[in-house]
């Protein structure tokens, strides 16, 4: 594959390594929580949800700070700082003696953010507006490939104990930091930099450059509801696999790897073509419809072959977020791309704050009463709500928006 700028493959590689590190720990997290908290799986699901809330609350406030900082001092330094902090975070979680230490690790991760915000800002820096949807799709593909490799490795490393994947994740994050330090060029031009100000480092300021666009508020609302629904996977999948399907760590890892394969194929082979053929707004519709239907399927399906069908079809939900990101990026001038990505990180964080409070609790509450699909029922309602907003408030108003000055 040929890239239009040498920063693109480096940013994608950084996200790939970060996704591998994140995916490695997912299969063993339920067992580690059970071990440290001395609880059953239903209570472990609740605790796992509270850990995501701790991560999301800190990232909600830190995301715009890092994004605005990237608009001031450049993307490279922010990404390097994030990866070094993630290495420390996973190392801390690997030696955690109590459940409280796991929460401290999640707080560190939330403060530093992840590679996705500054990496997306890098792609926006070097990509023409009309090509951003397809390029953001490659970012999703990198994450998907990471989820092919990471959970599979995590399931295998589980044989060495629930802490081994955290050690591997710490090493990967450290290697990622070295890769950024050695190879990543700075992509933010001097003329597009702006002084850092704390008054601009919050979510409302991040979205201020696009608030005057007529359909932006509806698109942001739909984006939030969609991300809220989509958080059903990171917040509940590992617990859903054990509770509803009776899977062990290896089977959870394989299911996540299969999801990563399907998502990477869609992002690599289909996203750019679909956006080019139908436009970003309709691509959002296709992605949200696929996701909402799959959420309904997971409410009822409890056999492995049908789960495989849902995973394959559900990969098309990966169309939604790159297309949303591209639409919003078109509405934002070059000096605010980092702030926009920081604001979107906060939007995701707000979804992560609420998702464990609703989705993990829905899974735990239902499973205690013999219904193991409560998490996906809630996700389906959220996804269909987002889809209706896009259909009636966004698509009719979007043709080919121009970037604002």
Secondary structure, DSSP 8 states (H G I E B T S, - for coil): ---SSHHHHHHHHHHHHHHHHHHHHHHHHHHHHHHHHT--HHHHHHHHHHHHHHHHHHHHHHHHHHHHHHHHH-HHHHHHHHHHHHHHHHHHHHT--SHHHHHHHHHHHHHH--HHHHHHHHHHHHS-GGGHHHHHHHHHHHHHHHHHHHHHHHHHHGGG-TTHHHHHHHHHHHHHHHHHHHH----S-GGG-----GGG-SHHHHHHTTTTSTTHHHHHHHHHHHHHHHTHHHHHHHHHHHHHH---HHHHHHHHHHHHHHHHHIIIIIHHHHHHHH-HHHHHHHHHHHHHHHHHHHHH--SHHHHHHHHHHHGGGGHHHHHHHHHHHHTS-GGGHHHHHHHHHHHHHHHHHHHIIIIIHHHHHHHTTT---HHHHHHHHHHHHHHHHIIIIIGGG-S------
